Amino acid sequence: MPLALALSALPIGCTADEKPAAPPPAPTRQPEPRAHLKEVRGDVKLKRATGDEWLAARESLPLFENDKVRTAAGASARVLFSNGGMVNLGEDALIGIAETRPRPGQERTDLTVLKGQVDAALETPATQSLSVSTPSATVQAGREIVFR
């Protein structure tokens, strides 16, 4: 009887000397870009959330949650969000692409302005929301608005 119990514990098709095959690794889901850089002019840098170095930014570069974008004196860039929102960065600006918690029926963009000026616009304010956080305040908008 003990032998019968020991054999029934082995996976079907395996002998006592074989080990069952490990299950295939679960597919890793690549994060979706939250935005893309456009109209990069001058010295614009990007710091990935997963890295420690500031990299030279270029046109059409995807931006993910917690990435940071920095413009130097005389530089500028446009950030186009996946939902149609747009943010223009002026010179000497530093922003972070914030983590977004979606709301049903509302396309939302969250941005952290750490330094400088940004001009923001929403393509369809009736169904979009823009939340801009600064070190001292958070502003939510559903229309064209300038943050200073």
Residue pairs with C-beta under 8 A, 6 or more apart in sequence:
10 16
11 20
14 20
31 64
31 65
32 64
32 82
33 62
33 63
33 64
33 82
34 63
34 64
34 65
34 81
34 82
34 97
34 100
34 109
35 62
35 63
35 79
35 80
35 81
35 82
35 97
35 109
36 60
36 61
36 62
36 63
36 79
36 80
37 44
37 46
37 57
37 58
37 59
37 60
37 61
37 63
37 69
37 77
37 78
37 79
38 59
38 60
38 77
38 78
38 79
38 80
39 59
39 76
39 77
39 78
40 57
40 58
40 59
40 77
41 75
41 76
41 77
42 71
42 72
42 74
42 75
42 76
42 91
43 71
43 72
43 73
43 74
43 75
44 56
44 57
44 69
44 70
44 71
44 72
44 75
44 76
44 77
44 89
45 54
45 55
45 56
45 57
45 69
45 70
45 71
45 72
46 54
46 55
46 56
46 57
46 61
46 63
46 67
46 68
46 69
46 70
47 53
47 54
47 55
47 67
47 68
47 69
47 70
48 55
48 64
48 67
49 64
49 65
49 66
49 67
49 68
54 70
57 69
57 77
63 69
63 79
63 97
64 97
65 97
65 98
65 99
65 100
66 96
66 97
66 98
66 99
67 96
67 97
68 94
68 95
68 96
68 97
68 114
69 77
69 79
69 89
69 93
69 94
69 95
69 97
70 93
70 94
71 77
71 89
71 90
71 91
71 92
71 93
71 94
71 116
72 91
72 92
73 91
73 92
74 91
75 91
76 88
76 89
76 90
76 91
77 88
77 89
78 86
78 87
78 88
78 89
79 86
79 87
79 88
79 89
79 95
79 97
80 86
81 87
81 109
83 107
83 108
83 109
83 123
83 128
84 107
84 122
84 123
84 124
84 128
85 107
85 109
85 120
85 121
85 122
85 123
85 128
85 130
86 120
86 121
86 122
86 123
87 95
87 111
87 118
87 119
87 120
88 118
88 119
88 120
89 95
89 116
89 117
89 118
90 116
90 117
90 118
90 119
91 116
92 115
92 116
93 113
93 115
93 116
93 117
93 118
94 113
94 114
94 115
94 116
95 111
95 112
95 113
95 114
95 116
95 118
96 111
96 112
96 114
97 110
97 111
97 112
98 110
98 111
98 112
98 131
98 133
99 110
100 108
100 109
100 110
101 108
101 110
102 108
103 129
105 127
106 127
106 128
106 129
107 127
107 128
107 129
108 128
108 129
108 130
108 131
109 122
109 128
109 129
109 130
109 131
110 131
110 133
111 118
111 120
111 130
111 131
111 132
111 133
112 132
112 133
112 134
113 132
113 133
113 134
113 147
114 134
114 135
117 146
117 147
117 148
118 132
118 147
119 146
119 147
120 130
120 132
120 141
120 144
120 145
120 146
120 147
121 144
121 145
122 128
122 129
122 130
122 141
122 142
122 143
122 144
125 141
125 142
125 143
125 144
126 142
128 142
129 140
129 141
129 142
130 140
130 141
130 142
130 145
131 138
131 139
131 140
131 141
132 138
132 139
132 140
132 141
132 147
133 139
134 147
139 145
139 147
